[in-house]
Amino acid sequence: QVRLVESGGGLVQAGGSLRLSCAASGRVFLINDMGWYRQAPGKQRELVAVVSKIGRTTYGDSLKDRFTISRDNAKNTVYLQMNSLQPEDTAVYYCNIRAPLDYWGQGTQVTVSS
C-alpha cells in the first residue's frame, strides 16, 4: 500500500501561482510514475503532468508553458508549480502514483478567481 498526502491548494486570483505537494509513504520502493490530474465540475478527469522515476515529464495539452512538475525521490514527494493561473484552471487536483498499481490522493481544491 502507498499512502498519499496532498497539500498546497487554495484560492488565488488570476495570474497568481500555487505549488502543490504530494508526499508518499508506505511501499515507496515500488513507486514509478508520479503525477497530477485534475477534474473540473461537470468535466472528466484529465492529465495535468506526470514525471517518471528518471525525470521524464509529460504534460497535458497547453499546460507545459505554465505548469512545472518535479519530484524529490529522497522525500518520495511530487510537486506541481502552477504559474499564471486562470479561472479555467479551477478544479480539484489529484495526486497519482503508480507503484505499480494506481494510487490516488484525496484531492485538493484549486480555485482561481477572475
Buried (B, 14 or more C-beta within 10 A) or exposed (E): EBEBEBEBBEEBEEEBEBBBBBBBEBEBEBBEBBBBBBBBEEEEBEBBBBBBEEEEBBBBEEBEEBBBBBBEEEEBBBBBBBEEBEEEBBBBBBBBBBBEEEBBBEBBEBBBEE
